[in-house]
Amino acid sequence: MKPIRRICVVMILLLAAPVWGDELKTLNGKTITGKLQKITSNSIVVTDASNASINSPLSQVLDITLQPGRPAPAAAKYIEVQLADNSILRCTKVTFHENDFDVEMTTGLTLKLPLTSMVSFLRDAQNPKLRKQWEKQAKSRKNRDAIAFLSEKSNDVLEELEGALGSIDAKNQTIRFRHESGRDLTPSLDTLYGLQFARIDPPAEASICRVIDVDGNSLVAAKLDYEGTQVNITTPFGVKVALEPKIIARFDFNFGRLTFLSDLDAKVTESPFLAFNHVRKDSNLNGDPIVLQDKKYDKGLSMYAGVELEYNLAGKEYKTFKAMLGVDSRIAEEGQGKVTVTIYCDGDKRNTYEVSAKAPVPIAINVDRVTVLRVVVSGSNITNFSGHATLANAHVSQ
């Protein structure tokens, strides 16, 4: 075959070849790249580049990525609704009725949901200043309802009232609200910028997956099936939803199967000689991305020696704790002195590892039935000023 003809044939074959872009990740660290074919109640089937069907048990799947999402919804303005099952919906319109409400999402999907499923409503959620205030105020509320108005003095300030929300007048689009002072109000829903319902009853069905679309909408599913045409979801509140695969960015099946320590709250004990930031999450000690032996890690913990971190794992069926132990060479070289990391499970010492900037050490510890996981970083002198350690990709998994 002549060289030019050979090149043409190769180019035709390459152009005719399918694009294999879907990516499935499993609990044991395996990644499968191919084409998503089927999701059932028990398994997920992906066809790889050789046209082989790979069947993965649903219980072992962490994530399926179909396409990248947008940095922000296409809509210039949107309302963000959070549900009791942790779904997050970005909506161009929300219409309230007596016992339910309708949403028109930024992707064009419309849903009717029970009012008892709504936890939070924030108008103009694309405004970072309003969002920050709303989230800060939410942390300070203790099982109390709240409403918020936009300040007459500034378009970037929310004025909040706490009390108890009541019934909705669908005809007049108002809602009853009893202020904590005992005063009754009937504000118009159109004028409210925020609504917070203190829900204590969990959804009827357990969650198995979070379906995230290209606009960042996150819809939690109790049941899920797919076979090439549309994704059928049943929410924990019993609402049935049909989604076109072209708007789905990813399926998140994690739900605690794999949890990064940097996403958990720890009881921190530090040396009295440490008068500065002793622990950093998801960065090195300078605030830059974590790098060990030229490999970048998005998640992890960076610590000075003299620090102890204690994590309560009670109520979670975690089986394994894993991490890569080392030191970011941009922070500390081998001259930092001897630094060790010791792992305790319910008070029992499992292992002690010496830190090295040249050769990161993999850690794998059995934490089955462990209630308290403790990480102790020790230096070679009493002050520990020169001692550093990084636990990259530190996580517990089921």
C-alpha positions in Angstrom: 0.0 0.0 0.0 1.4 3.4 -0.9 2.2 5.7 2.0 -0.4 8.4 1.1 -3.1 5.8 0.8 -2.0 4.2 4.1 -2.3 7.5 5.9 -5.7 8.1 4.4 -7.0 4.7 5.6 -5.7 5.4 9.1 -7.3 8.8 9.2 -10.7 7.3 8.1 -10.5 4.6 10.7 -9.7 7.2 13.4 -12.5 9.4 12.3 -14.9 6.5 12.2 -13.9 5.3 15.7 -16.4 6.1 18.5 -15.4 8.6 21.2 -15.2 6.8 24.5 -15.6 9.5 27.1 -17.8 8.1 30.0 -15.8 7.3 33.1 -16.8 5.0 36.0 -14.9 4.9 39.3 -15.2 2.2 41.8 -14.7 1.9 45.6 -11.5 -0.1 45.1 -9.9 2.6 43.0 -10.6 1.1 39.6 -11.5 3.4 36.7 -13.4 2.2 33.6 -13.6 4.4 30.5 -16.1 3.6 27.8 -19.8 4.1 27.1 -22.5 3.9 29.7 -25.1 1.3 28.6 -27.3 0.4 31.5 -28.1 1.2 35.1 -30.2 -1.2 37.1 -31.1 -1.6 40.8 -28.1 -4.0 41.1 -25.4 -3.1 38.6 -24.0 -0.7 36.0 -22.9 -1.8 32.5 -20.2 0.1 30.6 -19.0 -0.9 27.1 -15.2 -0.3 26.7 -13.2 0.6 23.6 -12.9 -3.1 22.6 -16.8 -3.4 22.7 -16.6 -5.6 25.8 -19.4 -5.1 28.4 -18.1 -4.5 31.9 -20.6 -5.1 34.7 -20.0 -3.3 38.0 -22.0 -4.0 41.1 -23.9 -0.9 42.1 -22.6 -1.2 45.7 -19.1 -0.7 44.5 -19.6 2.3 42.2 -18.6 5.8 43.4 -19.0 8.0 40.4 -19.9 8.1 36.7 -18.9 11.2 34.7 -20.5 11.7 31.3 -19.5 15.3 30.5 -18.1 18.4 32.2 -20.6 20.8 33.7 -20.9 24.5 33.1 -19.1 26.9 35.6 -22.5 28.5 36.2 -26.1 28.1 34.8 -26.8 29.8 31.5 -29.6 31.8 33.3 -28.4 35.2 34.4 -30.6 35.0 37.5 -31.9 32.0 39.3 -33.6 30.8 42.5 -31.9 28.0 44.5 -34.1 25.5 46.3 -32.7 22.9 48.7 -34.8 19.9 49.5 -34.8 17.8 52.7 -33.1 14.9 50.8 -30.2 17.3 50.0 -31.2 17.9 46.4 -30.2 21.4 45.1 -32.3 22.9 42.3 -31.5 26.1 40.4 -34.7 27.5 39.1 -35.8 30.3 36.8 -39.3 30.1 38.4 -40.9 28.7 41.5 -44.7 28.7 41.9 -46.2 27.9 45.4 -49.5 26.1 45.9 -51.2 25.1 49.2 -49.5 21.7 49.6 -46.9 21.6 46.8 -44.8 23.8 44.5 -43.7 23.8 40.9 -40.2 24.5 39.7 -38.8 25.4 36.3 -35.2 24.5 36.4 -32.4 26.3 34.4 -32.1 23.3 32.1 -35.9 23.5 31.2 -37.0 20.6 33.4 -40.2 21.2 35.3 -41.1 19.4 38.5 -44.0 19.4 41.0 -42.8 18.7 44.5 -44.5 18.4 48.0 -44.1 21.5 50.1 -42.9 19.3 52.9 -39.7 18.5 50.9 -38.5 22.2 50.8 -35.9 23.2 53.2 -34.5 26.4 51.8 -35.4 29.0 49.1 -33.0 31.7 48.0 -33.9 34.3 45.3 -31.0 35.8 43.2 -28.8 32.9 44.4 -26.3 33.8 41.6 -25.3 36.8 43.8 -22.3 35.7 45.9 -22.9 38.3 48.6 -26.5 37.2 49.1 -25.5 33.5 49.1 -22.8 34.1 51.6 -25.1 35.9 54.0 -27.8 33.2 53.7 -25.4 30.4 54.3 -23.9 32.1 57.3 -27.3 32.8 58.8 -28.4 29.2 58.2 -25.5 27.9 60.4 -26.7 30.1 63.3 -30.3 29.0 63.2 -31.3 26.2 65.6 -34.4 24.3 64.3 -36.2 27.5 63.6 -38.0 28.7 60.4 -36.9 32.0 58.9 -37.8 34.5 56.2 -35.6 37.1 54.6 -36.2 40.3 52.7 -33.9 42.4 50.5 -32.8 45.5 52.4 -34.2 48.8 51.2 -30.7 50.3 51.7 -28.7 47.8 49.7 -29.3 45.2 47.0 -26.6 43.1 48.5 -28.0 42.8 52.1 -30.6 40.4 53.5 -32.7 41.3 56.5 -33.8 38.1 58.3 -36.6 37.3 60.7 -36.8 34.0 62.7 -40.1 32.4 63.8 -42.5 29.8 62.5 -43.8 29.4 59.0 -47.5 28.5 58.5 -49.9 27.9 55.6 -49.7 29.3 52.1 -52.6 31.3 50.5 -52.2 30.1 46.9 -54.6 32.6 45.5 -52.9 35.7 47.0 -49.4 34.1 47.0 -48.8 34.9 50.6 -47.5 32.8 53.5 -48.3 33.0 57.2 -45.4 33.7 59.5 -45.3 34.1 63.3 -42.3 36.1 64.4 -40.4 35.0 67.5 -41.9 38.1 69.2 -45.4 36.6 68.7 -46.4 39.0 65.9 -48.2 37.4 63.0 -47.2 38.4 59.4 -48.5 37.5 56.0 -45.7 38.5 53.6 -46.0 38.2 49.8 -44.0 35.3 48.4 -42.9 37.5 45.6 -41.2 39.9 48.0 -39.4 37.2 50.0 -35.8 36.6 49.1 -35.3 33.7 51.5 -37.4 31.0 53.1 -36.0 28.4 55.6 -38.1 25.5 56.9 -36.8 23.6 59.9 -37.6 20.0 58.7 -37.0 17.2 61.1 -38.8 14.3 59.4 -36.5 12.4 56.9 -37.7 11.4 53.4 -39.6 8.1 53.2 -37.0 6.4 51.0 -33.3 6.1 51.3 -31.0 7.8 48.8 -28.8 5.8 46.4 -27.5 8.4 44.0 -27.1 12.1 43.2 -27.8 13.0 39.6 -25.9 16.2 38.7 -26.8 18.0 35.4 -24.7 20.4 33.3 -26.0 23.5 35.2 -25.1 22.1 38.6 -28.6 21.0 39.6 -28.3 18.0 42.0 -31.3 15.7 42.1 -31.2 12.9 44.7 -32.6 9.5 43.6 -34.0 6.7 45.7 -34.5 4.6 42.6 -32.7 4.9 39.2 -32.7 3.1 35.9 -31.3 3.8 32.4 -31.0 1.8 29.2 -29.9 4.1 26.4 -32.8 6.5 26.0 -33.7 8.3 29.2 -32.8 8.3 32.9 -35.7 7.5 35.1 -35.5 8.7 38.7 -37.7 8.3 41.7 -36.9 10.8 44.4 -37.0 9.9 48.1 -40.3 11.8 48.2 -41.8 9.5 45.5 -41.6 12.0 42.7 -40.9 10.4 39.3 -38.5 12.3 37.0 -37.4 11.5 33.4 -34.1 13.1 32.3 -32.4 13.2 28.9 -28.8 11.9 29.1 -27.5 14.9 27.1 -28.1 17.2 30.1 -26.5 14.9 32.7 -22.9 15.6 33.8 -22.4 12.9 36.3 -23.9 10.3 38.7 -22.6 10.5 42.3 -23.1 7.2 44.1 -20.7 8.0 47.0 -23.1 8.9 49.8 -20.5 8.2 52.5 -18.9 5.1 50.8 -15.7 7.1 50.5 -15.2 10.2 52.7 -12.1 12.4 52.8 -10.8 13.3 56.2 -10.5 16.9 55.0 -14.3 16.9 54.6 -14.9 15.8 58.2 -14.7 17.8 61.4 -11.9 16.7 63.8 -11.1 17.3 67.4 -7.7 19.0 67.2 -5.1 19.0 69.9 -1.8 20.8 69.2 1.5 21.5 70.9 1.5 24.7 73.1 4.5 25.8 71.0 2.3 26.0 67.8 1.0 29.6 67.6 0.2 29.5 63.9 -2.1 27.6 61.5 -1.3 24.0 62.5 -3.5 22.1 60.0 -4.5 23.0 56.4 -7.2 21.1 54.5 -6.7 20.4 50.7 -3.6 22.4 50.5 0.0 22.5 51.6 1.1 24.6 54.6 1.6 27.6 52.3 -2.0 27.4 51.0 -0.8 26.0 47.6 -2.0 22.7 46.0 -0.6 19.5 47.6 2.2 18.0 45.6 4.1 14.8 46.6 6.9 13.6 44.4 5.6 15.7 41.4 2.1 14.4 41.7 -0.7 16.8 42.6 -3.5 15.8 45.0 -6.8 17.7 45.2 -7.6 16.4 48.7 -5.5 15.9 51.8 -4.3 17.3 55.1 -1.0 19.2 55.8 0.1 19.4 59.4 2.9 20.6 61.7 4.4 18.1 64.1 2.8 18.3 67.5 -0.7 18.0 66.2 -3.3 15.3 67.0 -6.5 14.8 65.0 -9.4 12.7 66.3 -12.3 11.6 64.1 -15.5 10.1 65.3 -16.5 7.4 62.8 -19.4 6.1 64.9 -22.5 5.2 62.9 -20.6 4.7 59.7 -19.7 1.2 58.3 -16.2 2.2 57.2 -13.8 -0.6 56.5 -10.5 1.0 55.4 -8.4 4.2 56.0 -6.0 5.0 53.2 -3.6 7.9 52.4 -0.2 8.8 50.9 2.1 10.1 53.6 4.9 12.5 52.7 6.0 16.1 52.7 5.5 18.7 50.0 9.1 19.4 49.0 8.3 23.1 48.5 7.7 23.3 52.2 10.2 21.0 53.8 13.1 18.9 52.7 14.8 15.9 54.4 16.5 18.5 56.7 13.3 18.9 58.7 14.3 16.2 61.1 12.6 13.0 62.0 8.8 13.2 61.8 6.5 10.3 62.4 2.7 9.8 62.0 1.0 7.3 64.3 -2.5 5.9 63.7 -4.7 4.8 66.6 -8.0 3.0 66.4 -10.1 3.3 69.5 -7.0 3.9 71.5 -5.0 1.0 70.1 -1.9 1.9 68.1 -2.0 0.3 64.6 1.2 1.6 63.1 3.8 4.3 63.1 5.2 5.7 59.8 8.3 7.8 59.3 7.8 10.8 57.0 10.1 11.2 53.9 10.0 13.9 51.3 11.7 11.6 48.8 9.5 8.5 49.0 5.8 9.0 49.9 4.5 6.0 52.0 1.1 4.4 51.3 -1.0 3.9 54.4 -3.8 1.3 54.5 -5.4 0.6 57.9 -8.4 -1.6 58.7 -11.0 0.5 60.5 -13.9 -2.0 60.5 -16.0 -1.3 63.6 -13.7 1.5 64.7 -15.4 4.4 66.5 -12.5 6.8 66.9 -9.6 7.3 64.4 -6.7 9.3 65.8 -3.8 10.7 63.8 -0.7 11.8 65.8 2.1 13.8 64.2 5.3 13.9 66.2 8.6 15.7 65.6 12.2 15.1 66.8 12.3 17.9 69.3 10.0 19.4 71.9 9.0 22.5 69.9 8.2 20.6 66.6 8.7 23.8 64.7 10.6 22.2 61.9 8.3 19.1 61.5 5.8 18.8 58.8 3.7 16.0 57.3 1.1 15.6 54.6 -1.6 12.9 54.3 -2.6 13.2 50.6 -5.9 11.7 49.5 -6.6 10.7 53.1 -10.0 9.0 53.2 -12.1 6.3 54.9 -14.2 4.0 52.7 -16.9 1.4 53.2 
